[in-house]
Amino acid sequence: MQLTLERSVVRSWRASDAESIARYANNRKIWINLRDAFPHPYSIHDAREFIRATRSRSPETTFAITVGDEAVGSIGFVLHRDVERVSAEIGYWLAEPFWGRGITAEALAAVTKYAIRQHALTRLFAVPFAWNTASCRVLEKAGYVLEARLRNSAVKDGKLTDQMQYAFIA
Ligand SMILES: CC(C)(COP(=O)(O)OP(=O)(O)OC[C@H]1O[C@@H](n2cnc3c(N)ncnc32)[C@H](O)[C@@H]1OP(=O)(O)O)[C@@H](O)C(=O)NCCC(=O)NCCS
């Protein structure tokens, strides 16, 4: 898969992406905004295992965000099942040196369209922590709408927090 955008190329993961991703992912400011399944510290072994697992899955739902063919982030969605098979949850992170250039908002809008088209979805959603104003803004820029504030719905780094539920309706 490859989506050529103005600010980045979103493409399939390659084994050779492991070193750059291990370097950029090893950042507490990224980890603090993601689920605990995202390792911290983040080692080269974690990067290799992530890429191996991602490449072995079908359909392919997680992609590298690349700039100048260097992997600088990840974006992916989890397809729901059964009666919720028209829905998917989307998630993403970007390397800190690349923040604030509109890269994620553009990638999010493109992958949202791709997921809807490929999997006949009617809904994509995300649930950033309430403190993550940058992610809320990225979702709004990509056309997502705030549906709910899920009060006291998560614990991160020992802190109970609300989550903001955003959705894009096809
Ligand atoms: C959230 C994240 C993906 C944003 O990536 P990015 O490429 O910098 O995002 P964009 O440049 O497309 O947009 C960022 C927007 O948030 C705004 N923003 C950034 N920090 C902000 C803050 N502290 N408060 C309010 N707005 C903020 C920017 O001004 C920009 O909006 P604008 O274009 O209207 O000025 C990146 O910061 C990241 O990887 N964070 C850690 C992981 C994470 O939070 N993942 C999402 C989990 S739900």
The ligand as a MOL file (V3000), in Angstrom:
LIG
                    3D

  0  0  0     0  0            999 V3000
M  V30 BEGIN CTAB
M  V30 COUNTS 48 50 0 0 0
M  V30 BEGIN ATOM
M  V30 1 C -0.7230 14.1750 18.2500 0
M  V30 2 C 0.3360 14.1440 17.1610 0
M  V30 3 C 0.1310 12.8930 16.3260 0
M  V30 4 C 0.1400 15.3970 16.2940 0
M  V30 5 O 0.9440 15.2860 15.1270 0
M  V30 6 P 1.3100 16.5710 14.2120 0
M  V30 7 O 1.7710 16.0450 12.8890 0
M  V30 8 O 2.1660 17.4850 14.9700 0
M  V30 9 O -0.1530 17.2060 14.0220 0
M  V30 10 P -0.5560 18.3740 13.0090 0
M  V30 11 O 0.6620 19.2210 12.7220 0
M  V30 12 O -1.2720 17.7570 11.8690 0
M  V30 13 O -1.6140 19.1960 13.8740 0
M  V30 14 C -1.3610 19.5410 15.2120 0
M  V30 15 C -2.3790 20.5860 15.6210 0
M  V30 16 O -2.4590 20.6070 17.0320 0
M  V30 17 C -2.1270 21.9050 17.4900 0
M  V30 18 N -1.4450 21.7350 18.7620 0
M  V30 19 C -0.2380 21.1890 18.9970 0
M  V30 20 N 0.0340 21.2140 20.3100 0
M  V30 21 C -1.0340 21.7620 20.9050 0
M  V30 22 C -1.3720 22.0580 22.2370 0
M  V30 23 N -0.5400 21.7600 23.2440 0
M  V30 24 N -2.5690 22.6380 22.4790 0
M  V30 25 C -3.4370 22.9160 21.4820 0
M  V30 26 N -3.1670 22.6580 20.1820 0
M  V30 27 C -1.9930 22.0900 19.9090 0
M  V30 28 C -1.2630 22.4910 16.4230 0
M  V30 29 O -1.2470 23.8970 16.4980 0
M  V30 30 C -1.9640 21.9770 15.1760 0
M  V30 31 O -3.1510 22.6860 14.8960 0
M  V30 32 P -3.2120 23.8760 13.7880 0
M  V30 33 O -2.7780 23.2680 12.4820 0
M  V30 34 O -4.6270 24.3110 13.8180 0
M  V30 35 O -2.2370 24.9230 14.2370 0
M  V30 36 C 1.7820 14.1390 17.7210 0
M  V30 37 O 1.9040 15.2290 18.5810 0
M  V30 38 C 2.0980 12.8560 18.4830 0
M  V30 39 O 2.5810 11.8820 17.9250 0
M  V30 40 N 1.8300 12.8760 19.8130 0
M  V30 41 C 2.1100 11.7110 20.6660 0
M  V30 42 C 1.2500 10.4890 20.3210 0
M  V30 43 C -0.2340 10.8140 20.2760 0
M  V30 44 O -0.7220 11.6710 20.9830 0
M  V30 45 N -0.9730 10.0450 19.4330 0
M  V30 46 C -2.4150 10.1720 19.3370 0
M  V30 47 C -3.0810 9.3600 20.4000 0
M  V30 48 S -4.8380 9.5770 20.3790 0
M  V30 END ATOM
M  V30 BEGIN BOND
M  V30 1 1 1 2
M  V30 2 1 2 3
M  V30 3 1 2 4
M  V30 4 1 2 36
M  V30 5 1 4 5
M  V30 6 1 5 6
M  V30 7 2 6 7
M  V30 8 1 6 8
M  V30 9 1 6 9
M  V30 10 1 9 10
M  V30 11 2 10 11
M  V30 12 1 10 12
M  V30 13 1 10 13
M  V30 14 1 13 14
M  V30 15 1 14 15
M  V30 16 1 15 16
M  V30 17 1 15 30
M  V30 18 1 16 17
M  V30 19 1 17 18
M  V30 20 1 17 28
M  V30 21 1 18 19
M  V30 22 1 18 27
M  V30 23 2 19 20
M  V30 24 1 20 21
M  V30 25 1 21 22
M  V30 26 2 21 27
M  V30 27 1 22 23
M  V30 28 2 22 24
M  V30 29 1 24 25
M  V30 30 2 25 26
M  V30 31 1 26 27
M  V30 32 1 28 29
M  V30 33 1 28 30
M  V30 34 1 30 31
M  V30 35 1 31 32
M  V30 36 2 32 33
M  V30 37 1 32 34
M  V30 38 1 32 35
M  V30 39 1 36 37
M  V30 40 1 36 38
M  V30 41 2 38 39
M  V30 42 1 38 40
M  V30 43 1 40 41
M  V30 44 1 41 42
M  V30 45 1 42 43
M  V30 46 2 43 44
M  V30 47 1 43 45
M  V30 48 1 45 46
M  V30 49 1 46 47
M  V30 50 1 47 48
M  V30 END BOND
M  V30 END CTAB
M  END
